[in-house]
Amino acid sequence: MTSGRAAILMNYVSVALEVGLDPYRILADAGVNPSQLRNPEERLPRGAIASILERSAMEANCPQFAMLIAERRDLSALGPVSLVLQQQETLEDAIRTLIRYQHLLSDLLTFSLEIEDDSALVRTQIVSNIDFVPRQAHEAVGAILARAFVEIGGAAWKADCLHFMHAGPRTLDVHHRVLGCPVMFGSDVNGVVYSLATLRARNPSYRSNLAAYANSYFETQLPSAPVLSEVERTRRALYVLLSSGHASIEHVARHLGVAPRTLQRRLDAEGSGFSAVLNHVRRELVVRHLLNAVHPLGSVGEMLGYASPAAFTRWFSSEFGMSPSAWRRHAGEETASPLARDGAPPSEPAAFTPLAPFPPL
């Protein structure tokens, strides 16, 4: 399985040189040839983009590295999808279109739109089994999306705030310059927050005749989403729903547009089951959450769908042979870095109220 498009790293070499790195060594270590970055549609090896960004930020002791990358990217970073996004009438239409064609950006990244009362969240999630916190990748994705929508809709499509689950740097000057809006670290989600009014704001460049043509053309010309196994569809849904407490088979089935019995029958036919997929996703996510020291253990359990710390501890101990606190302490001793020390976690995690899942497109 591949990772994302090389477009996100198109200006990687120049930024890396500016912060004193040897970009060619880092690329080589990640199995990427610099020539691959010349083609924005080139697909890079699994996890390569997140690994390159994270390692670069750490070696340069530059927690703003992803922001410097995003600052040099424009709407074209989204590739062919950018053309159809420009012809959407409202920000909500553009976000829904992005979700529809997200497979063209990366098969390891998923977006979802969640609306409640007068606010909306575009949640971003990396659905890959990686053994580190993809801080820089999440920041790059969030910043590129927020800036791309402003490029289309102007100030009317400006984000209210960006949320990241990891701890932030000591100074946010670069983040504020690049994003032009508040940014919250130590949150319980990764994503971009908009007001309902912004979500419904009209695109000043919208032309109904061009929109109809663009939508029709891209519907027939762009590659359709690959057919995923039921296990993979369930896994991706759990990545989106787990932290909001909607990880039951009923909620996942509703998110996928099928009946619970149908979902279970399809999983059985693939030699799996809902409980097994849920447990696998929890094992993938718990490593990231525990390495992200900004969140207390109680919050980690909640993000994995456990109602009590005791239940989380029992599950973790049975899976990993030690308590989550012991695992985190050992991992902290092994992975301490200048970048981690530069983080300045808030006294309490910044919360974004968990929202009900938005119906799939």
C-alpha positions as CSV (number, residue, x, y, z in Angstrom):
1,M,0.0,0.0,0.0
2,T,1.2,3.5,-0.8
3,S,1.2,6.7,1.1
4,G,0.3,10.2,0.0
5,R,1.2,12.3,-3.1
6,A,4.7,13.7,-3.3
7,A,3.1,17.2,-3.7
8,I,3.3,17.8,0.0
9,L,7.1,17.5,-0.2
10,M,7.6,19.5,-3.4
11,N,9.5,22.3,-1.5
12,Y,11.0,20.0,1.1
13,V,14.6,20.3,-0.1
14,S,14.6,24.1,0.0
15,V,13.0,24.3,3.5
16,A,15.3,21.6,4.9
17,L,18.4,23.5,3.6
18,E,17.1,26.7,5.2
19,V,17.0,25.1,8.6
20,G,20.4,23.6,8.3
21,L,19.6,20.0,7.3
22,D,21.0,17.6,4.7
23,P,17.7,16.8,3.0
24,Y,19.2,14.2,0.6
25,R,20.4,12.1,3.5
26,I,17.0,12.1,5.2
27,L,15.2,11.3,1.9
28,A,17.6,8.4,1.2
29,D,17.1,7.0,4.7
30,A,13.3,7.0,4.0
31,G,13.7,5.3,0.7
32,V,12.8,8.3,-1.4
33,N,14.8,9.5,-4.4
34,P,14.8,13.3,-4.8
35,S,13.7,12.9,-8.4
36,Q,10.4,11.5,-7.1
37,L,9.6,14.9,-5.6
38,R,9.6,16.5,-9.1
39,N,6.3,14.8,-9.9
40,P,3.5,15.9,-7.5
41,E,1.4,12.8,-8.4
42,E,4.2,10.4,-7.4
43,R,3.1,8.1,-4.6
44,L,5.7,7.6,-1.9
45,P,6.3,4.5,0.2
46,R,4.0,3.8,3.2
47,G,4.7,6.2,6.0
48,A,7.5,8.0,4.2
49,I,6.0,11.5,4.3
50,A,5.2,11.5,8.0
51,S,8.6,10.0,8.8
52,I,10.5,12.6,6.7
53,L,8.7,15.5,8.2
54,E,9.0,14.2,11.8
55,R,12.7,13.4,11.5
56,S,13.4,16.8,9.9
57,A,11.7,18.7,12.6
58,M,13.5,16.8,15.3
59,E,17.0,17.0,13.8
60,A,16.7,20.7,13.1
61,N,15.0,21.3,16.5
62,C,12.4,23.1,14.5
63,P,8.8,22.3,15.6
64,Q,7.5,24.8,13.1
65,F,8.9,22.7,10.2
66,A,5.5,21.6,8.8
67,M,4.3,25.2,8.9
68,L,7.3,26.3,6.8
69,I,6.4,23.6,4.3
70,A,2.7,24.6,4.3
71,E,3.5,28.3,3.9
72,R,5.1,27.5,0.5
73,R,2.2,25.4,-0.8
74,D,-0.9,26.7,-2.5
75,L,-4.1,25.2,-3.8
76,S,-2.3,23.2,-6.4
77,A,-0.9,21.0,-3.6
78,L,-4.3,19.2,-3.7
79,G,-3.7,18.3,-7.3
80,P,-6.6,17.7,-9.7
81,V,-9.1,17.9,-6.8
82,S,-8.3,21.6,-6.5
83,L,-10.0,22.3,-9.9
84,V,-13.3,20.9,-8.8
85,L,-13.1,22.4,-5.3
86,Q,-12.9,25.8,-6.9
87,Q,-16.3,25.3,-8.5
88,Q,-18.2,24.5,-5.3
89,E,-20.9,27.0,-4.2
90,T,-20.2,26.9,-0.5
91,L,-17.4,25.8,1.9
92,E,-19.6,22.9,3.0
93,D,-19.9,21.8,-0.7
94,A,-16.1,22.0,-1.1
95,I,-15.5,20.0,2.1
96,R,-17.9,17.3,1.0
97,T,-16.2,17.2,-2.4
98,L,-12.8,16.9,-0.7
99,I,-14.1,13.9,1.3
100,R,-15.5,12.3,-1.8
101,Y,-12.2,12.5,-3.6
102,Q,-9.9,12.0,-0.6
103,H,-8.5,8.8,-2.1
104,L,-6.7,10.9,-4.7
105,L,-4.7,12.6,-2.0
106,S,-3.7,9.6,0.1
107,D,-4.9,6.1,0.9
108,L,-3.5,6.6,4.5
109,L,-5.4,9.8,5.3
110,T,-9.1,10.2,6.0
111,F,-11.3,13.3,6.5
112,S,-14.7,13.6,8.0
113,L,-17.1,16.5,8.5
114,E,-18.9,16.8,11.8
115,I,-21.5,19.5,12.5
116,E,-23.1,20.4,15.8
117,D,-25.1,23.5,16.6
118,D,-23.2,26.5,15.2
119,S,-19.8,24.9,14.5
120,A,-18.3,22.3,12.3
121,L,-15.1,20.2,12.5
122,V,-13.2,18.8,9.5
123,R,-11.4,16.0,11.3
124,T,-8.2,14.7,9.9
125,Q,-6.8,11.3,10.7
126,I,-3.8,9.2,9.6
127,V,-5.0,5.7,9.3
128,S,-1.6,4.0,9.3
129,N,0.0,1.8,11.8
130,I,3.0,4.0,12.7
131,D,4.9,3.8,15.9
132,F,5.4,7.6,16.5
133,V,3.2,10.6,16.9
134,P,2.8,12.2,13.4
135,R,2.8,15.8,14.7
136,Q,4.3,17.4,11.6
137,A,2.2,15.4,9.1
138,H,-1.0,16.5,10.9
139,E,0.1,20.1,11.1
140,A,1.0,20.1,7.4
141,V,-2.3,18.6,6.3
142,G,-4.4,20.9,8.5
143,A,-2.5,24.0,7.4
144,I,-2.6,23.1,3.7
145,L,-6.4,22.5,3.9
146,A,-7.1,25.7,5.8
147,R,-5.0,27.8,3.4
148,A,-6.4,26.1,0.3
149,F,-10.0,27.0,1.3
150,V,-9.1,30.6,2.0
151,E,-7.4,30.7,-1.5
152,I,-10.8,29.6,-3.0
153,G,-13.3,31.5,-0.9
154,G,-11.3,34.4,0.5
155,A,-11.7,35.7,4.1
156,A,-15.3,34.3,4.1
157,W,-13.9,30.8,4.2
158,K,-11.3,31.4,7.0
159,A,-11.0,28.9,9.7
160,D,-12.0,29.7,13.3
161,C,-9.3,27.6,14.8
162,L,-7.1,24.6,14.1
163,H,-6.8,21.8,16.7
164,F,-3.9,19.4,17.2
165,M,-3.6,16.5,19.6
166,H,0.1,17.0,20.3
167,A,1.8,19.6,22.5
168,G,2.8,22.8,20.8
169,P,6.1,24.7,20.6
170,R,7.0,27.4,23.0
171,T,6.3,30.2,20.5
172,L,3.5,30.2,18.0
173,D,4.6,33.2,15.8
174,V,5.1,31.0,12.7
175,H,1.9,29.1,13.2
176,H,-0.1,32.3,13.5
177,R,1.6,33.8,10.5
178,V,0.9,30.8,8.3
179,L,-2.6,30.0,9.6
180,G,-3.9,33.5,10.3
181,C,-6.2,32.1,13.0
182,P,-5.8,30.6,16.6
183,V,-4.4,27.2,17.0
184,M,-5.0,24.9,19.9
185,F,-2.6,22.1,21.0
186,G,-3.2,19.2,23.4
187,S,-6.7,18.9,22.0
188,D,-8.7,15.7,21.7
189,V,-8.9,15.9,17.9
190,N,-6.8,16.9,14.9
191,G,-8.8,19.1,12.5
192,V,-10.0,22.5,11.3
193,V,-12.9,24.2,13.0
194,Y,-15.4,26.5,11.2
195,S,-18.5,28.4,12.2
196,L,-21.8,27.3,10.7
197,A,-22.0,30.7,9.0
198,T,-18.5,30.2,7.4
199,L,-19.6,26.7,6.3
200,R,-22.5,28.1,4.4
201,A,-20.7,31.1,3.0
202,R,-20.8,31.4,-0.8
203,N,-17.8,31.1,-3.0
204,P,-17.3,34.5,-4.7
205,S,-16.0,32.8,-7.9
206,Y,-18.9,30.3,-8.1
207,R,-20.6,30.0,-11.5
208,S,-23.4,27.4,-11.7
209,N,-22.7,26.5,-15.4
210,L,-19.0,25.9,-14.7
211,A,-19.8,24.0,-11.5
212,A,-22.1,21.6,-13.3
213,Y,-19.5,21.0,-16.0
214,A,-16.7,20.5,-13.5
215,N,-18.7,18.1,-11.3
216,S,-19.8,16.1,-14.3
217,Y,-16.3,16.0,-15.8
218,F,-14.6,14.9,-12.7
219,E,-17.2,12.4,-11.9
220,T,-16.4,10.6,-15.1
221,Q,-12.7,11.3,-15.5
222,L,-11.2,11.1,-12.0
223,P,-10.3,7.6,-10.8
224,S,-13.0,6.2,-8.5
225,A,-12.2,5.2,-5.0
226,P,-10.6,1.8,-4.7
227,V,-12.8,-1.0,-3.5
228,L,-11.9,-1.7,0.1
229,S,-12.4,-4.8,2.1
230,E,-15.1,-4.7,4.8
231,V,-12.3,-5.0,7.4
232,E,-10.6,-1.9,6.0
233,R,-13.8,0.0,5.7
234,T,-14.6,-0.8,9.3
235,R,-11.1,0.1,10.4
236,R,-11.2,3.5,8.8
237,A,-14.6,4.2,10.3
238,L,-13.3,3.3,13.8
239,Y,-10.4,5.7,13.3
240,V,-13.0,8.5,12.9
241,L,-15.6,7.4,15.5
242,L,-13.5,5.9,18.3
243,S,-12.5,9.0,20.2
244,S,-16.1,10.4,20.1
245,G,-17.5,7.4,21.9
246,H,-19.3,6.0,18.8
247,A,-17.3,2.8,18.4
248,S,-20.1,0.3,18.7
249,I,-21.0,-1.9,15.8
250,E,-24.3,0.0,15.5
251,H,-22.6,3.3,15.1
252,V,-20.0,2.0,12.7
253,A,-22.7,0.2,10.6
254,R,-24.7,3.5,10.4
255,H,-21.5,5.4,9.4
256,L,-21.0,2.8,6.6
257,G,-24.6,2.8,5.5
258,V,-25.4,-0.8,6.3
259,A,-27.2,-2.8,9.0
260,P,-25.2,-4.1,11.9
261,R,-26.0,-7.7,11.0
262,T,-24.9,-7.1,7.4
263,L,-21.6,-5.6,8.6
264,Q,-21.0,-8.5,10.9
265,R,-21.8,-11.0,8.2
266,R,-19.4,-9.4,5.8
267,L,-16.6,-9.3,8.4
268,D,-17.3,-13.0,9.1
269,A,-17.0,-13.7,5.4
270,E,-13.5,-12.1,5.4
271,G,-12.4,-14.2,8.4
272,S,-12.6,-11.5,10.9
273,G,-15.2,-9.9,13.3
274,F,-16.0,-6.5,14.6
275,S,-14.4,-7.1,18.0
276,A,-11.1,-8.2,16.4
277,V,-11.0,-5.1,14.1
278,L,-11.8,-2.8,17.0
279,N,-9.0,-4.4,19.1
280,H,-6.6,-4.0,16.3
281,V,-7.4,-0.3,15.8
282,R,-7.0,0.3,19.6
283,R,-3.6,-1.3,19.5
284,E,-2.5,0.9,16.6
285,L,-3.8,4.1,18.2
286,V,-2.8,3.5,21.8
287,V,0.9,3.7,20.9
288,R,0.5,7.2,19.4
289,H,-1.7,8.3,22.3
290,L,0.8,7.1,24.9
291,L,3.8,8.6,23.1
292,N,1.9,11.9,23.1
293,A,2.6,12.8,26.7
294,V,0.3,15.8,26.7
295,H,-2.7,13.6,27.4
296,P,-3.1,12.0,30.8
297,L,-3.7,8.3,30.9
298,G,-7.4,8.8,31.7
299,S,-7.9,10.8,28.5
300,V,-6.1,8.1,26.5
301,G,-8.5,5.6,27.8
302,E,-11.5,7.8,26.8
303,M,-10.1,8.4,23.3
304,L,-10.0,4.6,22.9
305,G,-13.6,4.3,23.9
306,Y,-13.2,3.0,27.5
307,A,-15.6,4.2,30.1
308,S,-13.2,3.9,33.0
309,P,-9.4,4.0,33.6
310,A,-9.6,0.6,35.2
311,A,-11.2,-0.9,32.1
312,F,-8.5,0.7,29.9
313,T,-5.7,-0.5,32.2
314,R,-7.0,-4.1,32.2
315,W,-7.2,-4.2,28.4
316,F,-3.8,-2.6,27.9
317,S,-2.1,-4.9,30.5
318,S,-3.6,-8.0,28.8
319,E,-2.4,-6.8,25.3
320,F,1.1,-5.4,26.2
321,G,2.0,-7.2,29.4
322,M,2.4,-4.1,31.5
323,S,0.4,-1.2,32.7
324,P,0.0,1.9,30.4
325,S,1.9,4.0,32.9
326,A,4.9,1.7,32.9
327,W,4.8,1.5,29.1
328,R,4.7,5.3,28.8
329,R,7.5,5.7,31.3
330,H,9.7,3.2,29.5
331,A,8.9,4.8,26.1
332,G,9.7,8.3,27.4
333,E,13.1,7.2,28.5
334,E,13.8,5.7,25.1
335,T,12.5,8.5,22.9
336,A,13.3,11.7,24.7
337,S,14.4,14.3,22.1
338,P,15.1,18.1,21.8
339,L,11.8,18.5,19.9
340,A,9.8,16.8,22.6
341,R,11.4,18.9,25.3
342,D,10.6,22.0,23.3
343,G,6.9,21.2,23.5
344,A,4.9,23.3,25.9
345,P,1.8,21.3,26.8
346,P,-1.1,23.3,28.2
347,S,-2.1,22.8,31.8
348,E,-5.2,21.0,30.5
349,P,-5.9,19.5,27.1
350,A,-7.9,21.9,24.9
351,A,-11.2,20.2,24.3
352,F,-13.4,20.2,21.3
353,T,-16.8,18.7,22.2
354,P,-17.1,15.2,20.6
355,L,-19.7,15.4,17.8
356,A,-22.1,12.9,16.3
357,P,-20.8,11.3,13.1
358,F,-21.9,13.0,9.9
359,P,-23.6,10.7,7.4
360,P,-21.2,9.3,4.9
361,L,-21.3,10.8,1.4
